[in-house]
């Protein structure tokens, strides 16, 4: 509860003074509430105003990591190194970056394997057609009797328990064809 009050006060103060280093507190709140996009917006503006504030770079790096943005994370990492040198914080960020990159590679490999397993199965079933009684009704209403019969014949295969009903419908449609001379 006390932590929320601190965030509220920091947000108020930051709102009045964009040059205040409290922007990192506000950004950290957004990161903790799983809103890295808002945190990035605040941090990037804050870094423009306070370019030598290490915490801002660390949080910005974290926010981009949350979005799996390797390219931007790497850019922040390089900017940090160029500005502050290869400190312990830099080495930690570098380690986290490399770890996340290897996790993304593993994730890609897993997805590729899944696709290789699933796609052939999907492609086999791709030509499988589905028919409905509604489609047969539409064809019949349009006097497309041959198409209606074809659908009903396929419905017999799809729903064998209703075969008698479909056969009866087919016979009625054949009578219509005979009557109308279609």
VEXTOR-520891 format. One record per residue: residue number from 1; y, z, x of N, C-alpha, C in turn. Coordinates in nm, 4 decimals, padded with zeros to 6 digits. Layout:
N
(NUM; (Y; Z; X); (Y; Z; X); (Y; Z; X))
...
This chain:
182
(1; (-00.1183; 00.0000; 00.0833); (00.0000; 00.0000; 00.0000); (00.1251; 00.0000; 00.0882))
(2; (00.1236; 00.0832; 00.1930); (00.2374; 00.0924; 00.2826); (00.2560; -00.0393; 00.3582))
(3; (00.1456; -00.1065; 00.3877); (00.1491; -00.2351; 00.4558); (00.2220; -00.3394; 00.3718))
(4; (00.1985; -00.3396; 00.2385); (00.2647; -00.4337; 00.1489); (00.4151; -00.4135; 00.1488))
(5; (00.4584; -00.2878; 00.1519); (00.6025; -00.2595; 00.1543); (00.6638; -00.3137; 00.2829))
(6; (00.5916; -00.2991; 00.3925); (00.6402; -00.3508; 00.5193); (00.6575; -00.5024; 00.5123))
(7; (00.5562; -00.5715; 00.4550); (00.5646; -00.7170; 00.4404); (00.6824; -00.7558; 00.3510))
(8; (00.7011; -00.6815; 00.2421); (00.8120; -00.7102; 00.1513); (00.9461; -00.6967; 00.2224))
(9; (00.9636; -00.5889; 00.2968); (01.0892; -00.5677; 00.3692); (01.1085; -00.6751; 00.4751))
(10; (01.0021; -00.7087; 00.5458); (01.0112; -00.8130; 00.6481); (01.0486; -00.9460; 00.5841))
(11; (00.9897; -00.9762; 00.4677); (01.0207; -01.1007; 00.3972); (01.1667; -01.1053; 00.3561))
(12; (01.2171; -00.9937; 00.3060); (01.3586; -00.9876; 00.2663); (01.4490; -01.0095; 00.3867))
(13; (01.4205; -00.9399; 00.4927); (01.5035; -00.9494; 00.6122); (01.4951; -01.0902; 00.6714))
(14; (01.3754; -01.1444; 00.6763); (01.3563; -01.2796; 00.7293); (01.4310; -01.3807; 00.6434))
(15; (01.4260; -01.3619; 00.5098); (01.4955; -01.4516; 00.4176); (01.6451; -01.4562; 00.4438))
(16; (01.7030; -01.3469; 00.4912); (01.8467; -01.3409; 00.5187); (01.8796; -01.3879; 00.6596))
(17; (01.7845; -01.3801; 00.7518); (01.8117; -01.4136; 00.8917); (01.6948; -01.4911; 00.9503))
(18; (01.7053; -01.6248; 00.9455); (01.5960; -01.7102; 00.9932); (01.5753; -01.6983; 01.1441))
(19; (01.6700; -01.6374; 01.2159); (01.6562; -01.6217; 01.3609); (01.5861; -01.4907; 01.3968))
(20; (01.5515; -01.4127; 01.2967); (01.4849; -01.2849; 01.3201); (01.3400; -01.3084; 01.3611))
(21; (01.2905; -01.2321; 01.4594); (01.1491; -01.2473; 01.4969); (01.0538; -01.1972; 01.3885))
(22; (01.1083; -01.1463; 01.2795); (01.0222; -01.1010; 01.1699); (00.9541; -01.2185; 01.0986))
(23; (00.9945; -01.3400; 01.1321); (00.9274; -01.4550; 01.0701); (00.7779; -01.4511; 01.0995))
(24; (00.7396; -01.3930; 01.2126); (00.5966; -01.3867; 01.2458); (00.5230; -01.2908; 01.1528))
(25; (00.5922; -01.1860; 01.1099); (00.5302; -01.0900; 01.0167); (00.5052; -01.1594; 00.8831))
(26; (00.6035; -01.2350; 00.8380); (00.5903; -01.3058; 00.7106); (00.4797; -01.4120; 00.7216))
(27; (00.4787; -01.4854; 00.8321); (00.3755; -01.5872; 00.8526); (00.2370; -01.5236; 00.8591))
(28; (00.2282; -01.4091; 00.9265); (00.0997; -01.3388; 00.9356); (00.0492; -01.3001; 00.7966))
(29; (00.1402; -01.2607; 00.7092); (00.1024; -01.2263; 00.5712); (00.0397; -01.3484; 00.5026))
(30; (00.0998; -01.4668; 00.5232); (00.0448; -01.5874; 00.4619); (-00.0905; -01.6242; 00.5216))
(31; (-00.1070; -01.6025; 00.6491); (-00.2371; -01.6294; 00.7121); (-00.3433; -01.5368; 00.6535))
(32; (-00.3090; -01.4085; 00.6408); (-00.4054; -01.3121; 00.5853); (-00.4391; -01.3423; 00.4399))
(33; (-00.3438; -01.4013; 00.3663); (-00.3713; -01.4337; 00.2261); (-00.4231; -01.5768; 00.2114))
(34; (-00.4739; -01.6324; 00.3218); (-00.5385; -01.7634; 00.3243); (-00.4452; -01.8764; 00.2798))
(35; (-00.3214; -01.8708; 00.3261); (-00.2253; -01.9773; 00.2986); (-00.1666; -02.0247; 00.4317))
(36; (-00.2487; -02.0892; 00.5146); (-00.2022; -02.1299; 00.6473); (-00.0910; -02.2348; 00.6428))
(37; (-00.0878; -02.3162; 00.5380); (00.0149; -02.4198; 00.5278); (00.1542; -02.3586; 00.5217))
(38; (00.1697; -02.2560; 00.4405); (00.2991; -02.1871; 00.4304); (00.3311; -02.1167; 00.5622))
(39; (00.2315; -02.0574; 00.6239); (00.2512; -01.9902; 00.7523); (00.2988; -02.0906; 00.8575))
(40; (00.2396; -02.2084; 00.8595); (00.2781; -02.3118; 00.9561); (00.4241; -02.3508; 00.9382))
(41; (00.4641; -02.3676; 00.8141); (00.6033; -02.4036; 00.7844); (00.6997; -02.2983; 00.8416))
(42; (00.6701; -02.1725; 00.8161); (00.7546; -02.0628; 00.8645); (00.7531; -02.0568; 01.0169))
(43; (00.6347; -02.0676; 01.0755); (00.6217; -02.0563; 01.2210); (00.6896; -02.1710; 01.2946))
(44; (00.6728; -02.2923; 01.2439); (00.7370; -02.4053; 01.3116); (00.8890; -02.3929; 01.3088))
(45; (00.9446; -02.3498; 01.1944); (01.0895; -02.3260; 01.1872); (01.1306; -02.2126; 01.2796))
(46; (01.0511; -02.1060; 01.2813); (01.0806; -01.9915; 01.3663); (01.0780; -02.0258; 01.5146))
(47; (00.9826; -02.1091; 01.5546); (00.9723; -02.1485; 01.6957); (01.0923; -02.2340; 01.7365))
(48; (01.1438; -02.3135; 01.6439); (01.2649; -02.3910; 01.6741); (01.3811; -02.2979; 01.7079))
(49; (01.3894; -02.1881; 01.6329); (01.4992; -02.0928; 01.6520); (01.4726; -01.9940; 01.7656))
(50; (01.3459; -01.9592; 01.7852); (01.3077; -01.8612; 01.8869); (01.1914; -01.9187; 01.9676))
(51; (01.2193; -02.0140; 02.0570); (01.1110; -02.0862; 02.1247); (01.0315; -02.0040; 02.2267))
(52; (01.0780; -01.8884; 02.2651); (01.0076; -01.8097; 02.3670); (00.9345; -01.6894; 02.3080))
(53; (00.8995; -01.6978; 02.1817); (00.8326; -01.5869; 02.1148); (00.6821; -01.6163; 02.1114))
(54; (00.6069; -01.5554; 02.2023); (00.4646; -01.5853; 02.2205); (00.3824; -01.5643; 02.0937))
(55; (00.4123; -01.4583; 02.0205); (00.3352; -01.4271; 01.9000); (00.3390; -01.5425; 01.8003))
(56; (00.4513; -01.6108; 01.7928); (00.4637; -01.7230; 01.6996); (00.3643; -01.8332; 01.7345))
(57; (00.3490; -01.8613; 01.8628); (00.2532; -01.9642; 01.9058); (00.1094; -01.9222; 01.8748))
(58; (00.0812; -01.7960; 01.8971); (-00.0541; -01.7467; 01.8700); (-00.0879; -01.7595; 01.7211))
(59; (00.0074; -01.7226; 01.6371); (-00.0153; -01.7320; 01.4927); (-00.0216; -01.8777; 01.4475))
(60; (00.0631; -01.9622; 01.5040); (00.0622; -02.1034; 01.4681); (-00.0726; -02.1664; 01.5065))
(61; (-00.1207; -02.1304; 01.6225); (-00.2531; -02.1760; 01.6664); (-00.3593; -02.1332; 01.5649))
(62; (-00.3549; -02.0066; 01.5228); (-00.4521; -01.9542; 01.4252); (-00.4441; -02.0291; 01.2931))
(63; (-00.3217; -02.0568; 01.2482); (-00.3042; -02.1259; 01.1196); (-00.3634; -02.2671; 01.1259))
(64; (-00.3374; -02.3366; 01.2363); (-00.3945; -02.4710; 01.2490); (-00.5470; -02.4656; 01.2615))
(65; (-00.5983; -02.3638; 01.3255); (-00.7438; -02.3468; 01.3343); (-00.8032; -02.3280; 01.1950))
(66; (-00.7310; -02.2527; 01.1095); (-00.7802; -02.2317; 00.9728); (-00.7920; -02.3638; 00.8974))
(67; (-00.7051; -02.4575; 00.9300); (-00.7073; -02.5885; 00.8643); (-00.7981; -02.6883; 00.9356))
(68; (-00.8702; -02.6414; 01.0385); (-00.9578; -02.7274; 01.1197); (-00.8823; -02.8463; 01.1787))
(69; (-00.7586; -02.8225; 01.2159); (-00.6764; -02.9278; 01.2742); (-00.6821; -02.9178; 01.4262))
(70; (-00.7856; -02.9765; 01.4840); (-00.8078; -02.9677; 01.6289); (-00.6934; -03.0288; 01.7082))
(71; (-00.6449; -03.1424; 01.6618); (-00.5384; -03.2119; 01.7344); (-00.4121; -03.1251; 01.7443))
(72; (-00.3733; -03.0650; 01.6331); (-00.2522; -02.9819; 01.6333); (-00.2765; -02.8502; 01.7064))
(73; (-00.3973; -02.7966; 01.6924); (-00.4304; -02.6738; 01.7662); (-00.4209; -02.6975; 01.9163))
(74; (-00.4713; -02.8116; 01.9605); (-00.4668; -02.8463; 02.1029); (-00.3213; -02.8608; 02.1493))
(75; (-00.2389; -02.9220; 02.0670); (-00.0969; -02.9394; 02.1021); (-00.0284; -02.8032; 02.1184))
(76; (-00.0570; -02.7099; 02.0276); (-00.0003; -02.5745; 02.0366); (-00.0501; -02.5074; 02.1635))
(77; (-00.1771; -02.5233; 02.1911); (-00.2377; -02.4653; 02.3112); (-00.1672; -02.5178; 02.4375))
(78; (-00.1451; -02.6470; 02.4427); (-00.0773; -02.7070; 02.5585); (00.0685; -02.6603; 02.5683))
(79; (00.1369; -02.6538; 02.4543); (00.2762; -02.6054; 02.4535); (00.2833; -02.4611; 02.5027))
(80; (00.1879; -02.3807; 02.4584); (00.1841; -02.2414; 02.4996); (00.1660; -02.2324; 02.6510))
(81; (00.0696; -02.3079; 02.7038); (00.0436; -02.3073; 02.8482); (00.1670; -02.3525; 02.9258))
(82; (00.2311; -02.4596; 02.8778); (00.3493; -02.5119; 02.9473); (00.4655; -02.4128; 02.9434))
(83; (00.4761; -02.3360; 02.8363); (00.5878; -02.2424; 02.8212); (00.5604; -02.1082; 02.8875))
(84; (00.4376; -02.0565; 02.8727); (00.4091; -01.9197; 02.9159); (00.3068; -01.9105; 03.0297))
(85; (00.2480; -02.0215; 03.0682); (00.1485; -02.0171; 03.1745); (00.0100; -01.9841; 03.1207))
(86; (-00.0847; -01.9707; 03.2127); (-00.2236; -01.9441; 03.1732); (-00.2504; -01.7935; 03.1701))
(87; (-00.1903; -01.7290; 03.0727); (-00.2066; -01.5842; 03.0558); (-00.3405; -01.5553; 02.9882))
(88; (-00.3685; -01.4269; 02.9689); (-00.4904; -01.3873; 02.8970); (-00.4896; -01.4423; 02.7548))
(89; (-00.3714; -01.4415; 02.6915); (-00.3603; -01.4957; 02.5553); (-00.3960; -01.6433; 02.5539))
(90; (-00.3477; -01.7175; 02.6541); (-00.3800; -01.8594; 02.6636); (-00.5303; -01.8787; 02.6782))
(91; (-00.5914; -01.8018; 02.7659); (-00.7357; -01.8156; 02.7892); (-00.8144; -01.7834; 02.6630))
(92; (-00.7690; -01.6843; 02.5869); (-00.8344; -01.6502; 02.4608); (-00.8212; -01.7657; 02.3614))
(93; (-00.7001; -01.8190; 02.3492); (-00.6790; -01.9322; 02.2582); (-00.7650; -02.0515; 02.3000))
(94; (-00.7718; -02.0763; 02.4286); (-00.8511; -02.1886; 02.4807); (-00.9983; -02.1686; 02.4462))
(95; (-01.0451; -02.0467; 02.4631); (-01.1845; -02.0153; 02.4315); (-01.2125; -02.0353; 02.2820))
(96; (-01.1204; -01.9881; 02.1987); (-01.1369; -02.0046; 02.0535); (-01.1355; -02.1524; 02.0149))
(97; (-01.0472; -02.2272; 02.0798); (-01.0383; -02.3701; 02.0521); (-01.1686; -02.4405; 02.0870))
(98; (-01.2216; -02.4116; 02.2051); (-01.3461; -02.4754; 02.2483); (-01.4626; -02.4360; 02.1579))
(99; (-01.4633; -02.3095; 02.1166); (-01.5693; -02.2627; 02.0270); (-01.5608; -02.3335; 01.8921))
(100; (-01.4405; -02.3436; 01.8384); (-01.4257; -02.4088; 01.7080); (-01.4582; -02.5570; 01.7183))
(101; (-01.4227; -02.6179; 01.8301); (-01.4524; -02.7591; 01.8502); (-01.6042; -02.7813; 01.8534))
(102; (-01.6763; -02.6920; 01.9220); (-01.8222; -02.7081; 01.9270); (-01.8831; -02.6821; 01.7894))
(103; (-01.8230; -02.5911; 01.7125); (-01.8728; -02.5674; 01.5761); (-01.8506; -02.6903; 01.4885))
(104; (-01.7347; -02.7558; 01.5050); (-01.7075; -02.8771; 01.4279); (-01.8048; -02.9881; 01.4657))
(105; (-01.8378; -02.9975; 01.5937); (-01.9342; -03.0978; 01.6384); (-02.0706; -03.0700; 01.5757))
(106; (-02.1108; -02.9413; 01.5760); (-02.2388; -02.9046; 01.5144); (-02.2362; -02.9343; 01.3644))
(107; (-02.1236; -02.9034; 01.3005); (-02.1105; -02.9300; 01.1574); (-02.1237; -03.0797; 01.1303))
(108; (-02.0604; -03.1623; 01.2124); (-02.0712; -03.3075; 01.1982); (-02.2155; -03.3535; 01.2147))
(109; (-02.2850; -03.2968; 01.3131); (-02.4250; -03.3331; 01.3359); (-02.5114; -03.2970; 01.2156))
(110; (-02.4879; -03.1794; 01.1597); (-02.5642; -03.1356; 01.0423); (-02.5364; -03.2275; 00.9244))
(111; (-02.4086; -03.2612; 00.9030); (-02.3743; -03.3515; 00.7932); (-02.4369; -03.4888; 00.8117))
(112; (-02.4371; -03.5370; 00.9343); (-02.4981; -03.6674; 00.9631); (-02.6475; -03.6630; 00.9326))
(113; (-02.7147; -03.5548; 00.9735); (-02.8575; -03.5415; 00.9465); (-02.8847; -03.5364; 00.7964))
(114; (-02.8018; -03.4608; 00.7249); (-02.8182; -03.4533; 00.5797); (-02.7990; -03.5894; 00.5158))
(115; (-02.6977; -03.6623; 00.5617); (-02.6742; -03.7962; 00.5081); (-02.7918; -03.8876; 00.5344))
(116; (-02.8508; -03.8755; 00.6532); (-02.9659; -03.9586; 00.6854); (-03.0845; -03.9272; 00.5958))
(117; (-03.0952; -03.8007; 00.5539); (-03.2047; -03.7616; 00.4653); (-03.1759; -03.8004; 00.3211))
(118; (-03.0527; -03.7799; 00.2783); (-03.0175; -03.7981; 00.1373); (-02.9914; -03.9436; 00.1025))
(119; (-02.9211; -04.0179; 00.1884); (-02.8837; -04.1549; 00.1553); (-03.0019; -04.2458; 00.1252))
(120; (-03.1072; -04.2448; 00.2075); (-03.2203; -04.3321; 00.1725); (-03.2784; -04.2984; 00.0349))
(121; (-03.2836; -04.1692; 00.0041); (-03.3345; -04.1263; -00.1252); (-03.2440; -04.1782; -00.2365))
(122; (-03.1128; -04.1684; -00.2140); (-03.0155; -04.2145; -00.3126); (-03.0244; -04.3658; -00.3290))
(123; (-03.0363; -04.4366; -00.2165); (-03.0433; -04.5821; -00.2223); (-03.1678; -04.6281; -00.2974))
(124; (-03.2775; -04.5540; -00.2847); (-03.3993; -04.5894; -00.3577); (-03.3770; -04.5793; -00.5076))
(125; (-03.3011; -04.4784; -00.5492); (-03.2789; -04.4544; -00.6914); (-03.1549; -04.5257; -00.7434))
(126; (-03.0838; -04.5945; -00.6559); (-02.9575; -04.6547; -00.6943); (-02.9740; -04.7578; -00.8053))
(127; (-03.0845; -04.8339; -00.8009); (-03.1045; -04.9388; -00.8988); (-03.1626; -04.8847; -01.0296))
(128; (-03.1965; -04.7599; -01.0331); (-03.2505; -04.6999; -01.1530); (-03.1450; -04.7031; -01.2627))
(129; (-03.1788; -04.7603; -01.3757); (-03.0824; -04.7732; -01.4839); (-03.1150; -04.6721; -01.5925))
(130; (-03.0113; -04.6330; -01.6627); (-03.0278; -04.5392; -01.7718); (-02.9838; -04.6060; -01.9009))
(131; (-03.0648; -04.5875; -02.0017); (-03.0371; -04.6483; -02.1305); (-03.0246; -04.5379; -02.2337))
(132; (-02.9492; -04.5683; -02.3377); (-02.9342; -04.4687; -02.4421); (-02.9453; -04.5366; -02.5779))
(133; (-02.9732; -04.4556; -02.6736); (-02.9819; -04.5055; -02.8101); (-02.8452; -04.5564; -02.8550))
(134; (-02.7393; -04.4934; -02.8049); (-02.6031; -04.5370; -02.8389); (-02.5799; -04.6802; -02.7937))
(135; (-02.6291; -04.7134; -02.6739); (-02.6145; -04.8495; -02.6243); (-02.6884; -04.9469; -02.7155))
(136; (-02.8063; -04.9102; -02.7574); (-02.8826; -04.9952; -02.8498); (-02.8056; -05.0125; -02.9806))
(137; (-02.7452; -04.9058; -03.0307); (-02.6654; -04.9127; -03.1544); (-02.5467; -05.0067; -03.1378))
(138; (-02.4817; -05.0006; -03.0217); (-02.3664; -05.0875; -02.9964); (-02.4105; -05.2332; -02.9967))
(139; (-02.5194; -05.2625; -02.9252); (-02.5700; -05.3999; -02.9226); (-02.6052; -05.4472; -03.0642))
(140; (-02.6679; -05.3601; -03.1390); (-02.7071; -05.3979; -03.2751); (-02.5840; -05.4237; -03.3614))
(141; (-02.4817; -05.3412; -03.3485); (-02.3587; -05.3589; -03.4256); (-02.2875; -05.4884; -03.3878))
(142; (-02.3062; -05.5340; -03.2652); (-02.2439; -05.6581; -03.2184); (-02.3334; -05.7795; -03.2444))
(143; (-02.4418; -05.7568; -03.3164); (-02.5404; -05.8613; -03.3454); (-02.6047; -05.9162; -03.2185))
(144; (-02.6069; -05.8342; -03.1123); (-02.6754; -05.8714; -02.9883); (-02.8145; -05.8093; -02.9965))
(145; (-02.8958; -05.8664; -03.0864); (-03.0250; -05.8073; -03.1202); (-03.1236; -05.8073; -03.0041))
(146; (-03.1247; -05.9137; -02.9267); (-03.2188; -05.9220; -02.8145); (-03.1905; -05.8085; -02.7156))
(147; (-03.0617; -05.7863; -02.6855); (-03.0227; -05.6784; -02.5933); (-03.0585; -05.5419; -02.6506))
(148; (-03.0376; -05.5249; -02.7826); (-03.0710; -05.3978; -02.8480); (-03.2205; -05.3692; -02.8359))
(149; (-03.3011; -05.4721; -02.8557); (-03.4473; -05.4564; -02.8449); (-03.4854; -05.4199; -02.7014))
(150; (-03.4238; -05.4876; -02.6035); (-03.4538; -05.4576; -02.4629); (-03.4239; -05.3109; -02.4306))
(151; (-03.3102; -05.2627; -02.4801); (-03.2734; -05.1228; -02.4550); (-03.3747; -05.0300; -02.5201))
(152; (-03.4113; -05.0579; -02.6428); (-03.5066; -04.9716; -02.7138); (-03.6442; -04.9735; -02.6459))
(153; (-03.6836; -05.0885; -02.5922); (-03.8110; -05.0948; -02.5201); (-03.8066; -05.0065; -02.3946))
(154; (-03.6934; -05.0055; -02.3283); (-03.6790; -04.9206; -02.2105); (-03.6675; -04.7737; -02.2504))
(155; (-03.6150; -04.7490; -02.3696); (-03.6070; -04.6117; -02.4184); (-03.7470; -04.5549; -02.4446))
(156; (-03.8387; -04.6411; -02.4811); (-03.9776; -04.5979; -02.5024); (-04.0340; -04.5417; -02.3723))
(157; (-04.0007; -04.6065; -02.2604); (-04.0476; -04.5598; -02.1296); (-03.9770; -04.4290; -02.0914))
(158; (-03.8459; -04.4236; -02.1210); (-03.7687; -04.3038; -02.0871); (-03.8078; -04.1833; -02.1714))
(159; (-03.8338; -04.2100; -02.3011); (-03.8657; -04.1005; -02.3932); (-03.9934; -04.1339; -02.4710))
(160; (-04.1073; -04.1245; -02.4076); (-04.2324; -04.1637; -02.4742); (-04.2616; -04.0823; -02.6008))
(161; (-04.2096; -03.9606; -02.6072); (-04.2346; -03.8772; -02.7255); (-04.1669; -03.9344; -02.8502))
(162; (-04.0711; -04.0254; -02.8323); (-04.0005; -04.0865; -02.9456); (-04.0391; -04.2333; -02.9623))
(163; (-04.1484; -04.2719; -02.9014); (-04.1912; -04.4126; -02.9023); (-04.2060; -04.4687; -03.0435))
(164; (-04.2661; -04.3914; -03.1348); (-04.2848; -04.4404; -03.2725); (-04.1512; -04.4747; -03.3370))
(165; (-04.0539; -04.3890; -03.3168); (-03.9208; -04.4113; -03.3746); (-03.8589; -04.5393; -03.3174))
(166; (-03.8675; -04.5562; -03.1843); (-03.8081; -04.6745; -03.1214); (-03.8798; -04.8023; -03.1653))
(167; (-04.0119; -04.7962; -03.1782); (-04.0880; -04.9129; -03.2240); (-04.0472; -04.9515; -03.3663))
(168; (-04.0241; -04.8513; -03.4494); (-03.9790; -04.8763; -03.5868); (-03.8417; -04.9447; -03.5853))
(169; (-03.7524; -04.8978; -03.4982); (-03.6187; -04.9588; -03.4868); (-03.6303; -05.1033; -03.4392))
(170; (-03.7210; -05.1273; -03.3442); (-03.7406; -05.2631; -03.2925); (-03.7866; -05.3560; -03.4056))
(171; (-03.8808; -05.3071; -03.4875); (-03.9310; -05.3884; -03.5997); (-03.8189; -05.4203; -03.6975))
(172; (-03.7313; -05.3236; -03.7267); (-03.6190; -05.3460; -03.8195); (-03.5219; -05.4498; -03.7630))
(173; (-03.4985; -05.4435; -03.6324); (-03.4080; -05.5407; -03.5697); (-03.4707; -05.6796; -03.5719))
(174; (-03.6019; -05.6869; -03.5500); (-03.6697; -05.8165; -03.5546); (-03.6607; -05.8771; -03.6951))
(175; (-03.6665; -05.7915; -03.7983); (-03.6490; -05.8384; -03.9356); (-03.5094; -05.8950; -03.9561))
(176; (-03.4082; -05.8281; -03.8967); (-03.2707; -05.8788; -03.9062); (-03.2594; -06.0146; -03.8390))
(177; (-03.3278; -06.0302; -03.7262); (-03.3227; -06.1582; -03.6550); (-03.3830; -06.2676; -03.7435))
(178; (-03.4945; -06.2351; -03.8064); (-03.5625; -06.3315; -03.8924); (-03.4742; -06.3677; -04.0129))
(179; (-03.4123; -06.2660; -04.0736); (-03.3265; -06.2864; -04.1909); (-03.2034; -06.3688; -04.1539))
(180; (-03.1390; -06.3350; -04.0455); (-03.0147; -06.4008; -04.0082); (-03.0366; -06.5286; -03.9302))
(181; (-03.1587; -06.5502; -03.8874); (-03.1900; -06.6710; -03.8107); (-03.1289; -06.6680; -03.6701))
(182; (-03.1023; -06.5460; -03.6163); (-03.0438; -06.5332; -03.4818); (-03.1500; -06.5379; -03.3781))
